[in-house]
Amino acid sequence: TLQLFFAVRFASPLRVFSSSRGPSFPKPDHDLILTIKILDWTPSKLGFYHESVLRQILITYGEGVMKTFIRLVGAVCLTASVVSSAYAQGASKKLVVYCPHPLVFIEPLVKKFESTTGIQTEVVAAGTGELLKRIEAEAANPLGDVMWGGSMGTLSSSKKFFEVYRTPEESSFYDDVKVADGKVTPFTQIPSVLMVNTKLIGNIKVESYQDLLNPALKGKIAHADPSKSSSSFEHLVNMLYAMGKGEPEKGWPYVEAFAKNLGGKLLSGSSAVYKGVADGEYTVGLTFEEGAATYVKSKAPVKIVYMKEGVISQTDGSAIIKGAKNMENAKKFIDFIVSKEGQSIIVEDGTLPVRADVKVPDRYKQLPSVEDAMKRA
């Protein structure tokens, strides 16, 4: 147990000990010694001195000694509070992460981080929108340390709730994913895709957004509320541009027709989409590549479809929550997920890295170059 010892020399003999049982006055001496157990006591517990101790010191040793004792207790309280806070932070081996990513995707990263650092990591899973609302509600007393996931655009709207932190790994990022203000750190690049259940689709063709208007799919399409899911919001943006042929305002008629084919169903978050398709509850889902890829890798009866009209690939981000109780651990976590080791782990699942020194998955070599894609756009 951490302890603080304070001593002062007096002209008149006195020796005071404080313990969990309260103060005692053994044989007179010339030292005043106070001991506070930081982990057992709080400064407020010194209040009993006002009644029992101060009266006894005044009667036994006089007013001068009593005043010195009061000043000493005040110093002990202040120092104990500061040291206790610093000790608790320094000794912290915990981290709370808010995350919309599929658990099967993040588990290898979290396990590696825990084994490397010894930091116990608790993951709270929910949709991006729900987690951001939670962070806002908890602003006065943050219960989370890191927001891990959500498109950069979605996270940017909540920047006031994030700390500024520039990871030393940033020098290895692609230039076009670096963020000027340092409040959001890019983590991966994620295309919007369609996820199809191969057992349920039968002979229905699904290669594009246009195919989703097929009456045979009415009520069988999984799509989350865009206000709660960043992946659904990015799909909405993708639809407007793709179906509006570059003019988003002209894409709204398609969105209205698509909404009718949902059959009145909007899911609560990103995970409900890919889980619903993988479990056979829905035939098709609009999701992000990372979520679908984890189920393809696990041999679930699903496949990924890249819309013929065009695919938007958004950078996914992470951020440290302002006032995080485990600040240093949060920084270590951000550093790890964008380190070469961390990025190499996500690439194994077929996800695009943000680091230029990590090999891109082979399947992306089929895609057009950036220059060709810009010409098509």
C-alpha positions in Angstrom: 0.0 0.0 0.0 1.4 3.4 -0.9 2.0 5.7 2.1 3.0 9.3 2.7 5.1 10.3 5.7 5.3 13.9 6.9 7.5 15.0 9.8 8.2 18.3 11.5 10.4 19.2 14.5 8.8 20.9 17.5 10.3 22.7 20.5 7.9 20.8 22.8 7.7 17.1 22.8 5.0 15.5 20.6 4.6 12.4 18.5 1.3 11.7 16.7 0.5 8.6 14.6 -2.5 8.3 12.3 -3.8 4.9 11.3 -7.0 3.3 10.2 -8.0 3.2 13.9 -7.5 7.0 14.3 -4.7 9.0 16.0 -2.8 7.9 19.1 -0.4 9.7 21.4 2.4 7.4 22.7 5.4 8.6 24.6 6.4 12.3 24.1 9.0 13.0 21.4 10.2 15.9 19.4 8.8 14.8 16.0 5.3 15.2 14.6 4.8 12.4 12.1 1.7 11.8 10.0 1.1 8.7 7.9 -1.6 8.5 5.3 -2.4 5.4 3.3 -3.4 6.7 -0.1 -5.4 3.7 -1.1 -7.2 3.3 2.3 -7.8 6.9 3.2 -9.2 9.9 1.5 -8.5 13.5 2.7 -12.1 13.8 3.9 -11.4 11.1 6.5 -9.1 13.6 8.3 -12.1 15.5 9.5 -12.1 13.7 12.9 -9.0 15.7 13.8 -11.2 18.8 14.3 -12.9 17.2 17.3 -10.8 14.6 19.0 -7.2 15.4 18.0 -7.1 19.2 17.9 -8.8 19.6 21.3 -6.3 17.1 22.8 -3.3 18.9 21.2 -4.5 22.3 22.4 -4.9 21.1 26.0 -1.7 19.1 26.1 0.8 21.0 24.0 -0.6 24.6 23.5 -1.9 26.8 20.7 1.4 27.0 18.8 1.7 23.3 18.3 -2.0 23.0 17.4 -1.7 25.7 14.6 1.3 23.9 13.2 -0.5 20.7 13.2 -3.5 22.2 11.3 -1.1 23.5 8.6 0.6 20.1 8.3 -2.7 18.3 7.9 -3.7 20.7 5.1 -0.5 20.0 3.3 -1.0 16.3 3.7 -4.5 16.5 2.3 -3.4 18.4 -0.8 -0.3 16.2 -1.5 -2.2 13.0 -0.8 -4.9 14.0 -3.3 -2.4 14.8 -6.1 -0.2 11.8 -5.5 -3.3 9.5 -5.3 -4.6 10.8 -8.6 -1.2 10.4 -10.3 -0.7 6.9 -8.8 -4.1 5.7 -9.9 -3.5 6.9 -13.5 0.0 5.5 -13.6 -1.2 2.1 -12.3 -4.2 1.8 -14.6 -4.3 -1.4 -16.6 -7.7 -0.9 -18.0 -9.3 0.6 -21.1 -12.9 1.0 -22.3 -13.4 1.1 -26.1 -16.6 2.1 -27.8 -16.8 0.3 -31.2 -19.2 -0.4 -34.0 -16.9 -2.9 -35.8 -17.8 -6.6 -35.9 -16.5 -8.3 -32.8 -15.0 -11.1 -35.0 -13.0 -8.5 -36.8 -11.6 -6.6 -33.8 -11.0 -9.6 -31.5 -7.5 -10.5 -33.0 -6.4 -6.8 -32.6 -7.7 -6.6 -29.0 -6.2 -9.8 -27.9 -2.8 -8.8 -29.4 -3.0 -5.4 -27.7 -3.8 -7.0 -24.3 -1.0 -9.6 -24.6 1.5 -6.9 -25.7 0.6 -4.3 -23.1 -1.1 -6.1 -20.2 -3.9 -3.6 -20.5 -7.4 -5.2 -19.9 -9.7 -3.9 -22.7 -13.4 -3.8 -22.4 -15.3 -3.3 -25.7 -18.7 -1.8 -25.8 -20.4 -2.6 -29.1 -23.2 -0.6 -30.7 -23.9 1.4 -33.8 -21.8 4.5 -34.5 -24.7 7.0 -34.0 -25.7 5.3 -30.7 -22.1 5.4 -29.4 -21.6 9.1 -30.3 -24.9 10.0 -28.5 -23.6 8.1 -25.5 -20.3 10.0 -25.6 -22.2 13.3 -25.7 -24.4 12.2 -22.8 -21.4 11.2 -20.7 -19.4 14.3 -21.5 -19.3 15.5 -17.9 -18.1 12.1 -16.7 -16.7 10.0 -19.6 -17.2 6.2 -19.1 -15.3 5.3 -22.3 -11.7 6.1 -23.4 -11.7 5.4 -27.1 -14.2 5.7 -29.9 -12.9 3.1 -32.4 -14.9 3.2 -35.6 -17.2 5.3 -37.8 -16.4 7.2 -40.9 -14.2 10.2 -40.7 -17.1 12.4 -41.8 -19.4 11.0 -39.1 -16.8 11.4 -36.4 -15.9 14.9 -37.4 -19.4 16.1 -36.3 -18.5 15.1 -32.8 -14.9 16.5 -32.6 -15.7 18.6 -29.6 -15.9 15.5 -27.5 -12.4 14.2 -28.6 -8.9 14.9 -27.4 -6.2 16.1 -29.8 -3.7 13.3 -30.2 -1.2 12.8 -33.0 0.2 9.3 -33.1 3.9 8.9 -33.9 2.8 6.3 -36.5 1.2 9.1 -38.6 4.4 9.6 -40.7 3.7 6.2 -42.4 0.1 7.1 -43.4 -1.0 7.8 -46.9 -0.9 11.6 -47.3 -4.6 11.8 -48.3 -5.8 10.2 -45.0 -3.9 12.4 -42.6 -6.1 14.8 -40.5 -5.0 18.4 -39.9 -6.3 18.9 -36.4 -5.4 15.6 -34.9 -8.7 14.9 -33.2 -9.6 11.9 -35.3 -7.0 9.2 -36.3 -7.6 7.3 -39.5 -7.7 3.5 -39.0 -8.7 1.8 -42.2 -10.3 2.5 -45.6 -13.7 0.8 -46.1 -15.8 0.6 -49.3 -19.6 0.4 -49.1 -20.8 -3.0 -50.4 -23.8 -5.2 -50.7 -23.8 -8.5 -48.7 -25.9 -11.3 -50.2 -27.0 -14.5 -48.6 -26.2 -17.2 -51.2 -28.7 -19.7 -49.8 -31.6 -17.3 -50.0 -30.9 -15.3 -53.2 -31.9 -18.0 -55.6 -32.1 -16.7 -59.2 -32.6 -13.1 -58.2 -29.8 -10.9 -59.7 -28.1 -8.5 -57.3 -25.2 -6.6 -59.0 -26.2 -3.0 -58.5 -28.3 -0.5 -56.5 -30.9 -0.7 -59.3 -31.4 -4.4 -58.6 -32.5 -3.6 -55.1 -35.7 -2.2 -56.5 -36.8 -5.7 -57.5 -40.2 -6.4 -56.0 -39.0 -9.9 -55.1 -36.7 -8.4 -52.5 -39.4 -6.3 -50.8 -39.0 -6.6 -47.0 -35.9 -8.8 -47.5 -33.3 -6.0 -47.6 -31.3 -5.2 -44.4 -30.5 -1.5 -44.0 -29.8 0.4 -40.8 -31.1 3.9 -39.9 -28.6 6.3 -41.3 -28.8 8.5 -38.2 -27.5 5.6 -36.1 -25.1 3.8 -38.5 -22.2 5.5 -40.3 -22.1 2.6 -42.8 -25.8 3.2 -43.7 -25.2 7.0 -44.0 -22.3 6.4 -46.4 -24.5 4.1 -48.4 -27.1 6.9 -48.6 -24.4 9.3 -49.9 -23.2 6.6 -52.3 -26.8 6.2 -53.6 -27.3 9.9 -54.2 -24.1 10.3 -56.2 -24.3 7.0 -58.1 -28.0 7.1 -59.0 -27.9 10.8 -59.5 -25.0 10.3 -61.9 -22.8 12.7 -59.9 -25.6 15.1 -59.0 -26.8 14.0 -55.5 -30.1 16.0 -55.7 -31.1 13.9 -58.7 -30.6 10.7 -56.7 -33.5 11.3 -54.3 -36.2 9.6 -56.5 -34.2 6.4 -56.3 -33.8 6.7 -52.5 -37.6 7.1 -52.2 -38.2 4.0 -54.3 -35.6 2.0 -52.4 -37.1 3.0 -49.0 -40.5 1.6 -50.2 -38.8 -1.7 -51.0 -37.5 -2.0 -47.5 -41.0 -2.8 -46.4 -41.0 -0.4 -43.5 -37.9 -1.9 -41.9 -34.9 0.1 -40.6 -32.4 -1.7 -38.4 -30.8 -0.2 -35.3 -27.2 -0.4 -36.3 -24.5 -1.7 -38.6 -24.1 -5.1 -36.8 -27.8 -5.9 -37.2 -27.3 -5.7 -41.0 -24.5 -8.2 -41.6 -25.7 -10.5 -38.8 -29.2 -10.5 -40.2 -27.9 -11.5 -43.7 -25.5 -14.1 -42.4 -28.1 -15.6 -40.1 -30.6 -15.8 -43.0 -33.0 -13.3 -41.6 -32.5 -11.1 -44.7 -31.5 -11.9 -48.3 -29.5 -8.7 -49.0 -27.8 -6.1 -46.8 -26.2 -2.7 -47.4 -23.1 -2.6 -45.2 -19.4 -1.9 -45.2 -16.9 -4.3 -46.6 -15.1 -5.1 -43.4 -18.3 -6.4 -41.8 -19.2 -8.6 -44.8 -15.6 -9.8 -45.3 -15.4 -11.3 -41.8 -18.4 -13.5 -42.5 -17.0 -14.5 -45.9 -13.8 -15.5 -44.2 -15.7 -17.6 -41.6 -17.3 -19.6 -44.4 -20.8 -18.2 -43.8 -23.2 -18.5 -46.8 -22.6 -14.9 -48.0 -20.9 -13.1 -50.8 -19.8 -9.5 -51.3 -21.1 -7.4 -54.3 -19.6 -4.1 -55.4 -22.3 -2.0 -57.0 -22.0 -1.5 -60.7 -23.0 2.1 -60.5 -19.9 2.8 -58.4 -18.5 2.3 -54.9 -17.5 5.0 -52.4 -14.6 4.1 -50.1 -14.5 6.1 -46.9 -11.7 6.3 -44.3 -12.8 4.9 -41.0 -11.5 6.6 -37.9 -10.7 6.4 -34.2 -10.5 9.0 -31.4 -9.6 9.5 -27.8 -12.7 10.7 -25.8 -12.1 14.0 -24.1 -11.4 13.6 -20.4 -10.8 9.8 -20.7 -10.0 8.2 -17.4 -7.3 6.0 -18.9 -5.7 8.6 -21.1 -2.2 7.0 -21.5 -3.7 3.6 -22.2 -6.0 5.2 -24.8 -2.9 6.7 -26.6 -1.2 3.3 -26.5 -4.3 1.7 -28.1 -4.5 4.3 -30.9 -0.7 3.8 -31.6 -1.2 0.0 -31.7 -4.1 -0.2 -34.1 -2.3 2.0 -36.7 1.1 0.5 -36.1 2.5 -1.7 -38.9 1.8 -4.8 -36.7 -1.8 -3.7 -36.1 -2.5 -2.8 -39.7 -1.0 -6.1 -40.9 -3.5 -7.9 -38.8 -6.5 -6.1 -40.4 -5.1 -6.7 -43.9 -5.3 -10.4 -43.3 -9.1 -9.9 -43.2 -8.9 -8.2 -46.6 -9.3 -4.7 -45.3 -7.5 -1.7 -46.7 -4.8 -0.2 -44.5 -4.0 3.5 -44.0 -0.3 2.9 -43.9 1.7 3.1 -47.1 4.2 0.4 -45.9 1.6 -2.3 -45.5 0.8 -4.5 -48.5 -2.7 -4.1 -50.0 -4.8 -7.2 -50.3 -4.5 -9.0 -53.6 -8.2 -8.7 -54.5 -7.8 -4.9 -54.7 -5.4 -5.2 -57.6 -8.3 -5.8 -59.9 -9.7 -2.4 -59.2 -8.9 0.6 -61.4 -6.1 2.9 -60.5 -7.0 6.1 -58.7 -6.4 8.1 -61.9 -8.8 5.9 -63.9 -11.4 6.1 -61.1 -11.2 9.9 -61.1 -11.7 10.0 -64.9 -14.8 7.8 -64.6 -16.1 10.0 -61.8 
